[in-house]
Amino acid sequence: MSFPAPTRPSFSGPPSAASPQQPAGADPSESLAFVRTHDGIALVDLDETLYLRNSTEDFLDSVRPAVLGLMFLRVLDVLRPWRFTGGEVTRDVWRVQLLLVLFPWTIVVWRRRVRELARAHANQQLVQALGERRGPAMIVTVGFRFIVGPLVEALGMDSRSMVASRLWSHRDRRAGKLAMAVAALGEAVVTGSLVITDSEQDRPLLDRCACPLRVVWPAAAYVPAFSRTYFPGQYITYVKRPGERYILRGILQEDFAFWLLASVGLASRPAQHVAGLVLLLFSFWAVYECGYVDNDIVAARFETDPKLSAAFHRKPVPTPVLQPWLWALGAGALGVFVLGRPGRFAAPKLGAWVAVLVATYLWFRLYNQFNKSTRAWMYLPLQVARSVAFVSVVPVSSIGVLALAAHSFSRWVHYYIYRLGGSGWPKAQSELMRLCFFVVLSGLLALSEGRAVVLTWTALALLAWSTFRARSEILAQLRSAGRIDRREPVSGPPSRGPGVPPER
C-alpha cells in the first residue's frame, strides 16, 4: 500500500490557523521521521495507530461465555438505544456499560489478556520512534480509560497522563477528541503539538495542531468483537443477505408465521406451542444456513459469474462444520420436549425431526452441485422443507396444509422465473401469487369436503395474513388494471405489427 509523500512542516512554531500543514494519508516511514524530530508534545492515537487493533472491540471479545456476549450485542444492534443519546458515537458506551453490568468478571479477563495483546499488536515502529524523541508523548483516545489504561502500560507508556473517555458518561464521545484534548491540555499545547492518527474522524484535531499526520498503517486491522464466535443466523445476516433483515422479513414474517397459523389452532397449550415452534425454527435454520455456506463456496469455486456479497471475501463470521449441528440438535430436542405431552419425551418425534434435518441438508448439498437449469426444479423440495419441516413433530389442519403448499409453490414459481426467465430477479409478485394459490386450493377443498372445513378461525387467520402480506402487490395490481375496450380512440387507422392479423 503506497501513500502520497507529505510536505515536511516547519517545527519552528505553530502555523497560522488559516493554513495548517495537513499531510493527509502520510507515508508511514516519513511520518516516523516527523515523530522523532518534532520538539513539542506528540499526541498519539491509540486504536489502529499505536495499537494496531481496536481496544474496545478486543475488550468486548474478552466477555465469557462469548456466545452470550455475542447474543446480547446482536440484540442491542436491533434495539439501538444509542439513538437517544447522540447516535453512533455513543454506541460503544452502551455496549461496554451493559456488558460490564452483565459480565463484571470481564475486567479480570481483560487484564489477563492485555499483555499478550500488546505484544501481538503493538505498532513497534511507532513505539520505537516515540522512545527516541526528546519531547513528551501522550495518548489521546476516545477509548475508555479503564480499558486502555492497562493496555497503554503494557505498550510501555505512562497511562496516568493520557486523555481518554469516561465510561459512565456520553459527553466525551459526543464532544470528540479535539474537545477532550483541549479541556485536558489547553489550547496552546494542542495547537503546538504533533498529532498522529489513522482516522479521518480526527480531522478537527488535525486541523488545529502544528504537525498533523494521518497515517494508515498497513498492519492495522479492525476486528469486531466475537468475530471467531459462531452463532446460528450470522452468515445469513452478514454474508448471504447483508442489510436485508432477512431473519425478520424472510423467516419470521414468512416461514414462521405460516408454521404458527397452520398449527396453533390444534394446540392445547398455545404458549408452549409457540415456544416449541421457535426452538424448532432455530434448529432448522442452523442446518439450512449450512446449505447457504456450501452454496457460496461452490459458486466461488466453479461458477464463472458467482453472485456473492462483498462480505463473503472478508469472512466476517465463522462457518464451522460441527457447531451448527450441535445447536440444531440441542434446540430441536428442547423443542420436541416443549411440544410434547407433560412428563413425556417423544423420542420417535425427535428421530423424525433429525431425519428431516439430515434430509434437508443432504438435498441442499446435492442442489448446490447442479447447474442452474436443474436447480430450478430442485428448488421446490427445499421450499417444501422450509414450509412443512415442523409437521414431523406437530399436527396441522387440512386448511393449514393448503396454506403451506401455497407458500411453497409461490416461492418456487418465483425462483423458476428467475432461473429460466432471463437475467435479474423479476417482479413476480410472489405474495399475491401465494394468496391466489391459497384461495383456489381452499375453494377446491370446500367443494370436496364441504364449506365447514374452510369456515374456521385458522382459515380466516391464514387468509388475513396472506392478504396483509400481499397488500402492496394487490394495490399495485389494482392501479395497473384497465380494460382494453375503454382506451381513448386515436386518430387514423391502428397500426399493426408484422404478423399480427387484422381484428375481426
WOPE-V220276 format. One record per residue. RES is the residue in one small letter. PHI is phi in whole degrees, 0 to 359 (* if undefined). PSI is psi as a letter, one per 40 degrees, with the letter a starting at -180 (* if undefined). Layout:
BEGIN
res=RES phi=PHI psi=PSI
res=RES phi=PHI psi=PSI
END
This chain:
BEGIN
res=m phi=* psi=h
res=s phi=248 psi=i
res=f phi=229 psi=i
res=p phi=295 psi=h
res=a phi=290 psi=h
res=p phi=282 psi=i
res=t phi=274 psi=h
res=r phi=291 psi=h
res=p phi=281 psi=i
res=s phi=281 psi=h
res=f phi=259 psi=e
res=s phi=285 psi=e
res=g phi=170 psi=i
res=p phi=294 psi=i
res=p phi=288 psi=i
res=s phi=292 psi=i
res=a phi=295 psi=d
res=a phi=285 psi=d
res=s phi=218 psi=g
res=p phi=291 psi=i
res=q phi=285 psi=h
res=q phi=224 psi=g
res=p phi=284 psi=g
res=a phi=294 psi=i
res=g phi=64 psi=f
res=a phi=291 psi=i
res=d phi=291 psi=h
res=p phi=304 psi=d
res=s phi=294 psi=d
res=e phi=290 psi=d
res=s phi=295 psi=d
res=l phi=297 psi=d
res=a phi=295 psi=d
res=f phi=297 psi=d
res=v phi=299 psi=d
res=r phi=291 psi=d
res=t phi=262 psi=e
res=h phi=288 psi=h
res=d phi=276 psi=d
res=g phi=280 psi=a
res=i phi=289 psi=i
res=a phi=251 psi=h
res=l phi=259 psi=h
res=v phi=245 psi=h
res=d phi=290 psi=i
res=l phi=262 psi=c
res=d phi=294 psi=h
res=e phi=61 psi=e
res=t phi=232 psi=c
res=l phi=286 psi=d
res=y phi=248 psi=h
res=l phi=278 psi=e
res=r phi=229 psi=a
res=n phi=257 psi=h
res=s phi=294 psi=d
res=t phi=295 psi=d
res=e phi=296 psi=d
res=d phi=292 psi=d
res=f phi=295 psi=d
res=l phi=300 psi=d
res=d phi=291 psi=e
res=s phi=274 psi=e
res=v phi=296 psi=h
res=r phi=228 psi=h
res=p phi=290 psi=h
res=a phi=297 psi=d
res=v phi=294 psi=d
res=l phi=290 psi=d
res=g phi=297 psi=d
res=l phi=297 psi=d
res=m phi=300 psi=d
res=f phi=294 psi=d
res=l phi=295 psi=d
res=r phi=294 psi=d
res=v phi=295 psi=d
res=l phi=299 psi=d
res=d phi=295 psi=d
res=v phi=281 psi=d
res=l phi=285 psi=d
res=r phi=50 psi=g
res=p phi=294 psi=e
res=w phi=292 psi=e
res=r phi=301 psi=d
res=f phi=263 psi=e
res=t phi=235 psi=e
res=g phi=124 psi=e
res=g phi=90 psi=a
res=e phi=301 psi=d
res=v phi=295 psi=d
res=t phi=258 psi=e
res=r phi=301 psi=d
res=d phi=293 psi=d
res=v phi=298 psi=d
res=w phi=297 psi=d
res=r phi=298 psi=d
res=v phi=289 psi=d
res=q phi=303 psi=d
res=l phi=290 psi=d
res=l phi=292 psi=d
res=l phi=291 psi=d
res=v phi=293 psi=d
res=l phi=282 psi=d
res=f phi=231 psi=g
res=p phi=298 psi=d
res=w phi=290 psi=e
res=t phi=298 psi=d
res=i phi=299 psi=d
res=v phi=294 psi=d
res=v phi=298 psi=d
res=w phi=298 psi=d
res=r phi=293 psi=d
res=r phi=285 psi=d
res=r phi=274 psi=d
res=v phi=295 psi=d
res=r phi=292 psi=d
res=e phi=296 psi=d
res=l phi=296 psi=d
res=a phi=296 psi=d
res=r phi=295 psi=d
res=a phi=283 psi=d
res=h phi=233 psi=e
res=a phi=289 psi=i
res=n phi=278 psi=g
res=q phi=299 psi=d
res=q phi=297 psi=d
res=l phi=288 psi=d
res=v phi=301 psi=d
res=q phi=294 psi=d
res=a phi=296 psi=d
res=l phi=294 psi=d
res=g phi=288 psi=d
res=e phi=270 psi=e
res=r phi=279 psi=i
res=r phi=276 psi=d
res=g phi=281 psi=i
res=p phi=285 psi=i
res=a phi=229 psi=i
res=m phi=221 psi=h
res=i phi=282 psi=h
res=v phi=234 psi=h
res=t phi=215 psi=i
res=v phi=270 psi=e
res=g phi=295 psi=i
res=f phi=275 psi=h
res=r phi=304 psi=d
res=f phi=290 psi=e
res=i phi=275 psi=d
res=v phi=281 psi=d
res=g phi=304 psi=d
res=p phi=299 psi=d
res=l phi=290 psi=d
res=v phi=298 psi=d
res=e phi=294 psi=d
res=a phi=293 psi=d
res=l phi=276 psi=e
res=g phi=89 psi=f
res=m phi=241 psi=i
res=d phi=279 psi=h
res=s phi=272 psi=e
res=r phi=288 psi=d
res=s phi=256 psi=e
res=m phi=284 psi=i
res=v phi=255 psi=h
res=a phi=213 psi=i
res=s phi=279 psi=i
res=r phi=274 psi=i
res=l phi=285 psi=d
res=w phi=268 psi=f
res=s phi=212 psi=i
res=h phi=268 psi=e
res=r phi=294 psi=d
res=d phi=299 psi=d
res=r phi=293 psi=d
res=r phi=289 psi=d
res=a phi=290 psi=d
res=g phi=96 psi=i
res=k phi=291 psi=d
res=l phi=298 psi=d
res=a phi=299 psi=d
res=m phi=296 psi=d
res=a phi=294 psi=d
res=v phi=295 psi=d
res=a phi=296 psi=d
res=a phi=275 psi=d
res=l phi=246 psi=d
res=g phi=98 psi=i
res=e phi=299 psi=d
res=a phi=295 psi=d
res=v phi=295 psi=d
res=v phi=294 psi=d
res=t phi=290 psi=d
res=g phi=261 psi=e
res=s phi=265 psi=i
res=l phi=264 psi=h
res=v phi=240 psi=h
res=i phi=235 psi=h
res=t phi=207 psi=i
res=d phi=259 psi=e
res=s phi=261 psi=h
res=e phi=292 psi=e
res=q phi=294 psi=e
res=d phi=270 psi=e
res=r phi=304 psi=d
res=p phi=302 psi=d
res=l phi=289 psi=d
res=l phi=296 psi=d
res=d phi=292 psi=d
res=r phi=267 psi=d
res=c phi=274 psi=i
res=a phi=280 psi=d
res=c phi=228 psi=g
res=p phi=273 psi=h
res=l phi=231 psi=h
res=r phi=256 psi=h
res=v phi=237 psi=h
res=v phi=262 psi=h
res=w phi=278 psi=h
res=p phi=303 psi=d
res=a phi=273 psi=e
res=a phi=288 psi=i
res=a phi=208 psi=h
res=y phi=267 psi=h
res=v phi=246 psi=h
res=p phi=297 psi=i
res=a phi=300 psi=i
res=f phi=63 psi=f
res=s phi=292 psi=e
res=r phi=255 psi=e
res=t phi=261 psi=h
res=y phi=274 psi=i
res=f phi=209 psi=h
res=p phi=303 psi=i
res=g phi=99 psi=e
res=q phi=291 psi=d
res=y phi=295 psi=d
res=i phi=298 psi=d
res=t phi=289 psi=d
res=y phi=253 psi=e
res=v phi=238 psi=d
res=k phi=289 psi=d
res=r phi=225 psi=g
res=p phi=294 psi=h
res=g phi=78 psi=e
res=e phi=263 psi=e
res=r phi=52 psi=f
res=y phi=291 psi=d
res=i phi=298 psi=d
res=l phi=287 psi=d
res=r phi=276 psi=d
res=g phi=265 psi=d
res=i phi=250 psi=d
res=l phi=289 psi=d
res=q phi=281 psi=e
res=e phi=249 psi=c
res=d phi=301 psi=d
res=f phi=294 psi=d
res=a phi=301 psi=d
res=f phi=285 psi=d
res=w phi=305 psi=d
res=l phi=292 psi=d
res=l phi=294 psi=d
res=a phi=284 psi=e
res=s phi=235 psi=d
res=v phi=293 psi=d
res=g phi=296 psi=d
res=l phi=262 psi=e
res=a phi=276 psi=h
res=s phi=277 psi=d
res=r phi=231 psi=g
res=p phi=303 psi=d
res=a phi=297 psi=d
res=q phi=293 psi=d
res=h phi=298 psi=d
res=v phi=298 psi=d
res=a phi=299 psi=d
res=g phi=295 psi=d
res=l phi=295 psi=d
res=v phi=300 psi=d
res=l phi=294 psi=d
res=l phi=295 psi=d
res=l phi=298 psi=d
res=f phi=300 psi=d
res=s phi=298 psi=d
res=f phi=298 psi=d
res=w phi=285 psi=d
res=a phi=299 psi=d
res=v phi=277 psi=d
res=y phi=299 psi=d
res=e phi=297 psi=d
res=c phi=299 psi=d
res=g phi=295 psi=d
res=y phi=296 psi=d
res=v phi=300 psi=d
res=d phi=297 psi=d
res=n phi=301 psi=d
res=d phi=290 psi=d
res=i phi=296 psi=d
res=v phi=296 psi=d
res=a phi=298 psi=d
res=a phi=294 psi=d
res=r phi=276 psi=d
res=f phi=240 psi=d
res=e phi=273 psi=i
res=t phi=284 psi=d
res=d phi=226 psi=g
res=p phi=290 psi=i
res=k phi=267 psi=g
res=l phi=239 psi=i
res=s phi=285 psi=i
res=a phi=297 psi=d
res=a phi=293 psi=d
res=f phi=301 psi=d
res=h phi=281 psi=d
res=r phi=277 psi=d
res=k phi=51 psi=g
res=p phi=283 psi=e
res=v phi=227 psi=i
res=p phi=285 psi=i
res=t phi=228 psi=g
res=p phi=288 psi=i
res=v phi=267 psi=d
res=l phi=275 psi=d
res=q phi=302 psi=d
res=p phi=303 psi=d
res=w phi=289 psi=d
res=l phi=296 psi=d
res=w phi=297 psi=d
res=a phi=296 psi=d
res=l phi=291 psi=d
res=g phi=295 psi=d
res=a phi=294 psi=d
res=g phi=295 psi=d
res=a phi=298 psi=d
res=l phi=294 psi=d
res=g phi=296 psi=d
res=v phi=298 psi=d
res=f phi=296 psi=d
res=v phi=294 psi=d
res=l phi=279 psi=e
res=g phi=279 psi=a
res=r phi=287 psi=i
res=p phi=303 psi=h
res=g phi=81 psi=e
res=r phi=232 psi=i
res=f phi=246 psi=h
res=a phi=276 psi=g
res=a phi=299 psi=d
res=p phi=300 psi=d
res=k phi=291 psi=d
res=l phi=295 psi=d
res=g phi=298 psi=d
res=a phi=295 psi=d
res=w phi=295 psi=d
res=v phi=297 psi=d
res=a phi=297 psi=d
res=v phi=297 psi=d
res=l phi=298 psi=d
res=v phi=295 psi=d
res=a phi=296 psi=d
res=t phi=297 psi=d
res=y phi=298 psi=d
res=l phi=294 psi=d
res=w phi=294 psi=d
res=f phi=297 psi=d
res=r phi=297 psi=d
res=l phi=294 psi=d
res=y phi=304 psi=d
res=n phi=293 psi=e
res=q phi=274 psi=e
res=f phi=258 psi=i
res=n phi=285 psi=i
res=k phi=292 psi=d
res=s phi=293 psi=d
res=t phi=287 psi=d
res=r phi=298 psi=d
res=a phi=303 psi=d
res=w phi=269 psi=d
res=m phi=283 psi=e
res=y phi=289 psi=d
res=l phi=301 psi=d
res=p phi=301 psi=d
res=l phi=297 psi=d
res=q phi=290 psi=d
res=v phi=297 psi=d
res=a phi=298 psi=d
res=r phi=300 psi=d
res=s phi=275 psi=d
res=v phi=237 psi=e
res=a phi=305 psi=d
res=f phi=292 psi=e
res=v phi=295 psi=e
res=s phi=290 psi=e
res=v phi=244 psi=d
res=v phi=237 psi=i
res=p phi=280 psi=i
res=v phi=227 psi=i
res=s phi=283 psi=i
res=s phi=296 psi=d
res=i phi=291 psi=d
res=g phi=294 psi=d
res=v phi=299 psi=d
res=l phi=295 psi=d
res=a phi=296 psi=d
res=l phi=293 psi=d
res=a phi=295 psi=d
res=a phi=298 psi=d
res=h phi=298 psi=d
res=s phi=294 psi=d
res=f phi=292 psi=d
res=s phi=296 psi=d
res=r phi=290 psi=d
res=w phi=293 psi=d
res=v phi=299 psi=d
res=h phi=302 psi=d
res=y phi=293 psi=d
res=y phi=300 psi=d
res=i phi=297 psi=d
res=y phi=298 psi=d
res=r phi=284 psi=d
res=l phi=247 psi=e
res=g phi=255 psi=e
res=g phi=124 psi=a
res=s phi=282 psi=i
res=g phi=83 psi=i
res=w phi=264 psi=h
res=p phi=286 psi=i
res=k phi=273 psi=g
res=a phi=270 psi=e
res=q phi=53 psi=f
res=s phi=293 psi=d
res=e phi=286 psi=d
res=l phi=293 psi=d
res=m phi=298 psi=d
res=r phi=298 psi=d
res=l phi=299 psi=d
res=c phi=296 psi=d
res=f phi=303 psi=d
res=f phi=296 psi=d
res=v phi=296 psi=d
res=v phi=295 psi=d
res=l phi=296 psi=d
res=s phi=295 psi=d
res=g phi=298 psi=d
res=l phi=296 psi=d
res=l phi=295 psi=d
res=a phi=296 psi=d
res=l phi=295 psi=d
res=s phi=277 psi=d
res=e phi=251 psi=e
res=g phi=103 psi=i
res=r phi=294 psi=d
res=a phi=301 psi=d
res=v phi=291 psi=d
res=v phi=254 psi=e
res=l phi=265 psi=g
res=t phi=229 psi=i
res=w phi=295 psi=d
res=t phi=297 psi=d
res=a phi=297 psi=d
res=l phi=297 psi=d
res=a phi=296 psi=d
res=l phi=294 psi=d
res=l phi=295 psi=d
res=a phi=296 psi=d
res=w phi=292 psi=d
res=s phi=297 psi=d
res=t phi=293 psi=d
res=f phi=298 psi=d
res=r phi=293 psi=d
res=a phi=264 psi=e
res=r phi=302 psi=d
res=s phi=292 psi=d
res=e phi=289 psi=d
res=i phi=295 psi=d
res=l phi=296 psi=d
res=a phi=297 psi=d
res=q phi=291 psi=d
res=l phi=295 psi=d
res=r phi=294 psi=d
res=s phi=271 psi=e
res=a phi=287 psi=i
res=g phi=190 psi=i
res=r phi=268 psi=h
res=i phi=285 psi=e
res=d phi=271 psi=e
res=r phi=238 psi=f
res=r phi=284 psi=i
res=e phi=294 psi=h
res=p phi=293 psi=i
res=v phi=246 psi=i
res=s phi=286 psi=i
res=g phi=86 psi=i
res=p phi=290 psi=i
res=p phi=293 psi=i
res=s phi=275 psi=i
res=r phi=234 psi=h
res=g phi=286 psi=i
res=p phi=297 psi=h
res=g phi=84 psi=e
res=v phi=266 psi=h
res=p phi=290 psi=i
res=p phi=294 psi=i
res=e phi=290 psi=i
res=r phi=246 psi=*
END
